[in-house]
Amino acid sequence: MASGEVAERARRLCARGAVRFETSEVQEGELARLRDADREKHRRADRIPRFVVPAAEVRGVAPRHVRDARIAATARRDGHVLVTDDRPLRERAAALGVTTWDTARLIEELARRDAPA
């Protein structure tokens, strides 16, 4: 499925209240830094409504892992699924008890929720 179709499906589901996408300022900062690398991909992603929530604070984490730790801790705190294609982040988050999906799994779930009854 093309990414434009995925974005449109996600928007429909958000409008119906069937899904809600949340990010933190940590993820928003990372997205902002990556926009120049693939503007079209991010343009489509920016059409999906998302809500920015405060990221959880963490302690005792190596400086190079603070952002990932905050993302995982936020998903854990809020009881959300963490969607990322970053396998090490998925593994660290899963070790904390966070449900994690890669993008392919998210696309499958969006299709399932958008399927006619």
C-alpha positions as YAML, in Angstrom:
chain: A
units: angstrom
residues:
- id: 1
  name: MET
  ca: [0.00, 0.00, 0.00]
- id: 2
  name: ALA
  ca: [1.36, 3.41, -0.96]
- id: 3
  name: SER
  ca: [2.20, 5.77, 1.88]
- id: 4
  name: GLY
  ca: [-0.34, 8.32, 0.62]
- id: 5
  name: GLU
  ca: [-3.05, 5.68, 1.00]
- id: 6
  name: VAL
  ca: [-1.83, 4.86, 4.48]
- id: 7
  name: ALA
  ca: [-1.97, 8.53, 5.46]
- id: 8
  name: GLU
  ca: [-5.50, 8.84, 4.08]
- id: 9
  name: ARG
  ca: [-6.65, 5.72, 5.93]
- id: 10
  name: ALA
  ca: [-5.09, 7.03, 9.15]
- id: 11
  name: ARG
  ca: [-6.87, 10.37, 8.71]
- id: 12
  name: ARG
  ca: [-10.23, 8.62, 8.19]
- id: 13
  name: LEU
  ca: [-9.74, 6.52, 11.30]
- id: 14
  name: CYS
  ca: [-8.72, 9.55, 13.34]
- id: 15
  name: ALA
  ca: [-11.80, 11.45, 12.15]
- id: 16
  name: ARG
  ca: [-14.00, 8.53, 13.27]
- id: 17
  name: GLY
  ca: [-12.21, 8.36, 16.62]
- id: 18
  name: ALA
  ca: [-11.01, 4.82, 15.90]
- id: 19
  name: VAL
  ca: [-7.34, 5.70, 16.42]
- id: 20
  name: ARG
  ca: [-5.38, 8.53, 18.00]
- id: 21
  name: PHE
  ca: [-1.75, 9.27, 17.25]
- id: 22
  name: GLU
  ca: [0.30, 10.82, 20.04]
- id: 23
  name: THR
  ca: [3.86, 12.00, 19.96]
- id: 24
  name: SER
  ca: [6.04, 13.85, 22.41]
- id: 25
  name: GLU
  ca: [8.26, 16.83, 21.88]
- id: 26
  name: VAL
  ca: [11.11, 14.33, 21.57]
- id: 27
  name: GLN
  ca: [9.58, 12.68, 18.50]
- id: 28
  name: GLU
  ca: [8.47, 16.00, 17.04]
- id: 29
  name: GLY
  ca: [12.06, 17.25, 17.29]
- id: 30
  name: GLU
  ca: [13.34, 14.14, 15.56]
- id: 31
  name: LEU
  ca: [10.75, 14.52, 12.80]
- id: 32
  name: ALA
  ca: [11.74, 18.14, 12.29]
- id: 33
  name: ARG
  ca: [15.39, 17.12, 11.84]
- id: 34
  name: LEU
  ca: [14.46, 14.42, 9.31]
- id: 35
  name: ARG
  ca: [12.07, 16.48, 7.17]
- id: 36
  name: ASP
  ca: [14.80, 17.65, 4.82]
- id: 37
  name: ALA
  ca: [15.84, 14.05, 4.06]
- id: 38
  name: ASP
  ca: [12.44, 13.01, 2.66]
- id: 39
  name: ARG
  ca: [10.10, 15.96, 2.34]
- id: 40
  name: GLU
  ca: [7.35, 14.05, 0.50]
- id: 41
  name: LYS
  ca: [7.16, 11.30, 3.12]
- id: 42
  name: HIS
  ca: [6.95, 13.86, 5.90]
- id: 43
  name: ARG
  ca: [4.40, 15.96, 4.03]
- id: 44
  name: ARG
  ca: [2.07, 12.94, 3.98]
- id: 45
  name: ALA
  ca: [2.81, 12.13, 7.61]
- id: 46
  name: ASP
  ca: [2.09, 15.71, 8.61]
- id: 47
  name: ARG
  ca: [-1.46, 15.31, 7.23]
- id: 48
  name: ILE
  ca: [-2.20, 12.74, 9.94]
- id: 49
  name: PRO
  ca: [-3.61, 14.42, 13.04]
- id: 50
  name: ARG
  ca: [-1.40, 13.85, 16.04]
- id: 51
  name: PHE
  ca: [-1.39, 15.13, 19.57]
- id: 52
  name: VAL
  ca: [1.80, 16.20, 21.28]
- id: 53
  name: VAL
  ca: [2.01, 15.10, 24.90]
- id: 54
  name: PRO
  ca: [4.76, 15.86, 27.43]
- id: 55
  name: ALA
  ca: [7.51, 13.26, 27.34]
- id: 56
  name: ALA
  ca: [8.25, 11.29, 30.49]
- id: 57
  name: GLU
  ca: [11.41, 12.15, 32.37]
- id: 58
  name: VAL
  ca: [14.01, 9.42, 32.87]
- id: 59
  name: ARG
  ca: [17.04, 9.00, 35.11]
- id: 60
  name: GLY
  ca: [20.12, 6.85, 35.04]
- id: 61
  name: VAL
  ca: [20.21, 6.52, 31.25]
- id: 62
  name: ALA
  ca: [23.33, 6.93, 29.15]
- id: 63
  name: PRO
  ca: [23.21, 10.33, 27.40]
- id: 64
  name: ARG
  ca: [23.08, 8.75, 23.95]
- id: 65
  name: HIS
  ca: [19.92, 6.81, 24.93]
- id: 66
  name: VAL
  ca: [17.97, 9.57, 26.72]
- id: 67
  name: ARG
  ca: [15.68, 10.40, 23.77]
- id: 68
  name: ASP
  ca: [14.77, 6.76, 23.15]
- id: 69
  name: ALA
  ca: [14.27, 6.17, 26.88]
- id: 70
  name: ARG
  ca: [11.92, 9.14, 27.10]
- id: 71
  name: ILE
  ca: [9.91, 7.91, 24.10]
- id: 72
  name: ALA
  ca: [9.58, 4.41, 25.58]
- id: 73
  name: ALA
  ca: [8.79, 5.73, 29.07]
- id: 74
  name: THR
  ca: [6.08, 8.00, 27.63]
- id: 75
  name: ALA
  ca: [4.42, 5.09, 25.80]
- id: 76
  name: ARG
  ca: [4.60, 3.03, 28.99]
- id: 77
  name: ARG
  ca: [3.24, 5.83, 31.15]
- id: 78
  name: ASP
  ca: [0.30, 6.45, 28.81]
- id: 79
  name: GLY
  ca: [-0.36, 2.78, 28.00]
- id: 80
  name: HIS
  ca: [0.14, 3.26, 24.26]
- id: 81
  name: VAL
  ca: [1.58, 1.17, 21.49]
- id: 82
  name: LEU
  ca: [4.98, 2.45, 20.38]
- id: 83
  name: VAL
  ca: [5.34, 2.37, 16.60]
- id: 84
  name: THR
  ca: [8.88, 2.53, 15.26]
- id: 85
  name: ASP
  ca: [11.07, 0.81, 12.72]
- id: 86
  name: ASP
  ca: [14.03, 1.27, 15.06]
- id: 87
  name: ARG
  ca: [14.52, -2.33, 16.21]
- id: 88
  name: PRO
  ca: [16.79, -1.54, 19.18]
- id: 89
  name: LEU
  ca: [14.21, 0.96, 20.45]
- id: 90
  name: ARG
  ca: [11.42, -1.62, 20.03]
- id: 91
  name: GLU
  ca: [13.48, -4.17, 21.97]
- id: 92
  name: ARG
  ca: [14.30, -1.74, 24.81]
- id: 93
  name: ALA
  ca: [10.68, -0.60, 25.02]
- id: 94
  name: ALA
  ca: [9.37, -4.18, 24.99]
- id: 95
  name: ALA
  ca: [11.73, -4.96, 27.89]
- id: 96
  name: LEU
  ca: [9.90, -2.21, 29.82]
- id: 97
  name: GLY
  ca: [6.55, -3.85, 29.06]
- id: 98
  name: VAL
  ca: [5.58, -1.53, 26.20]
- id: 99
  name: THR
  ca: [3.68, -3.02, 23.26]
- id: 100
  name: THR
  ca: [5.65, -2.19, 20.13]
- id: 101
  name: TRP
  ca: [4.89, -2.41, 16.44]
- id: 102
  name: ASP
  ca: [6.88, -1.71, 13.33]
- id: 103
  name: THR
  ca: [5.32, 0.29, 10.50]
- id: 104
  name: ALA
  ca: [4.18, -2.86, 8.68]
- id: 105
  name: ARG
  ca: [2.21, -3.94, 11.76]
- id: 106
  name: LEU
  ca: [0.66, -0.46, 12.05]
- id: 107
  name: ILE
  ca: [-0.44, -0.61, 8.40]
- id: 108
  name: GLU
  ca: [-2.04, -4.02, 9.01]
- id: 109
  name: GLU
  ca: [-3.91, -2.68, 12.04]
- id: 110
  name: LEU
  ca: [-5.12, 0.40, 10.17]
- id: 111
  name: ALA
  ca: [-6.43, -1.84, 7.38]
- id: 112
  name: ARG
  ca: [-8.18, -4.10, 9.89]
- id: 113
  name: ARG
  ca: [-9.85, -1.16, 11.64]
- id: 114
  name: ASP
  ca: [-10.84, 0.45, 8.33]
- id: 115
  name: ALA
  ca: [-12.28, -2.73, 6.80]
- id: 116
  name: PRO
  ca: [-16.02, -2.75, 6.05]
- id: 117
  name: ALA
  ca: [-18.04, -4.52, 8.73]
...
